[in-house]
Amino acid sequence: MDDDKIEKLERIARRLDNSGLDEYVKLSRNTRKMLCLNFLSGVARGLGFTVGTALVLALAYKILSYFICLKIPYLTEMFEDFVIMIKNIR
């Protein structure tokens, strides 16, 4: 074979070794470990979604209450109606 082709093959082989593909194949063959990792990642995503939603809603509430305290004529009435509507949904 040509030296250039051998060098390219060696570079490809090094990249494959460094990519961690063999570790992924080993992991995919271990069903119990794969299920555990997927479960934990799902729990982490759900927890992150819940915490993020709570923070955004708390921030929205603070901003809304700030605007209500400003007593801007039309805007305050609109926000108060919105708050009453939300309380009636419960």
C-alpha positions as CSV (number, residue, x, y, z in Angstrom):
1,M,0.0,0.0,0.0
2,D,0.9,3.6,-0.4
3,D,2.5,5.4,2.6
4,D,-0.1,8.1,2.3
5,K,-3.0,5.7,2.5
6,I,-1.4,3.9,5.5
7,E,-1.0,7.3,7.3
8,K,-4.7,8.1,6.6
9,L,-5.8,4.7,8.0
10,E,-3.7,5.2,11.1
11,R,-5.3,8.7,11.6
12,I,-8.7,7.2,11.3
13,A,-7.8,4.4,13.7
14,R,-6.6,7.0,16.3
15,R,-9.8,9.0,15.9
16,L,-11.9,5.9,16.5
17,D,-9.9,5.0,19.5
18,N,-10.2,8.5,20.9
19,S,-14.0,8.7,20.2
20,G,-15.0,6.3,23.0
21,L,-17.1,4.2,20.6
22,D,-15.9,1.0,22.3
23,E,-17.1,2.3,25.7
24,Y,-20.5,3.1,24.2
25,V,-20.8,-0.4,22.7
26,K,-19.9,-2.0,26.1
27,L,-22.5,0.2,27.7
28,S,-25.2,-0.7,25.2
29,R,-24.7,-4.4,25.9
30,N,-25.2,-3.9,29.6
31,T,-29.0,-3.5,29.7
32,R,-29.3,-2.9,33.5
33,K,-26.7,-0.1,33.5
34,M,-28.3,1.5,30.4
35,L,-31.8,1.4,32.0
36,C,-30.4,3.0,35.2
37,L,-28.6,5.8,33.3
38,N,-31.7,6.5,31.2
39,F,-33.9,6.6,34.3
40,L,-31.5,9.0,36.1
41,S,-31.3,11.3,33.1
42,G,-35.1,11.4,32.9
43,V,-35.3,12.2,36.6
44,A,-32.8,15.0,36.1
45,R,-34.6,16.4,33.1
46,G,-37.9,16.4,35.0
47,L,-36.4,18.0,38.0
48,G,-34.8,20.7,35.9
49,F,-38.0,21.4,34.1
50,T,-39.9,21.7,37.4
51,V,-37.4,24.0,39.0
52,G,-37.1,26.1,35.9
53,T,-40.9,26.5,35.6
54,A,-41.2,27.4,39.2
55,L,-38.5,30.1,38.9
56,V,-40.1,31.6,35.7
57,L,-43.6,31.6,37.3
58,A,-42.3,33.2,40.5
59,L,-40.5,35.9,38.5
60,A,-43.7,36.5,36.5
61,Y,-45.7,36.8,39.7
62,K,-43.2,39.3,41.2
63,I,-43.3,41.5,38.0
64,L,-47.1,41.3,37.9
65,S,-47.4,42.3,41.6
66,Y,-44.9,45.2,41.0
67,F,-47.1,46.5,38.2
68,I,-50.2,46.2,40.3
69,C,-48.5,48.3,43.1
70,L,-47.8,51.1,40.6
71,K,-51.5,51.8,40.2
72,I,-51.4,52.5,36.5
73,P,-55.1,53.0,35.7
74,Y,-55.9,50.6,32.8
75,L,-53.0,48.3,33.4
76,T,-53.7,47.7,37.1
77,E,-57.3,46.9,36.5
78,M,-56.4,44.4,33.8
79,F,-53.8,42.7,36.0
80,E,-56.3,42.6,39.0
81,D,-58.9,41.0,36.7
82,F,-56.3,38.4,35.6
83,V,-55.4,37.6,39.2
84,I,-59.1,37.2,40.1
85,M,-59.6,34.9,37.1
86,I,-56.7,32.7,38.1
87,K,-58.0,32.5,41.7
88,N,-61.4,31.4,40.4
89,I,-59.9,28.6,38.4
90,R,-58.7,26.8,41.5
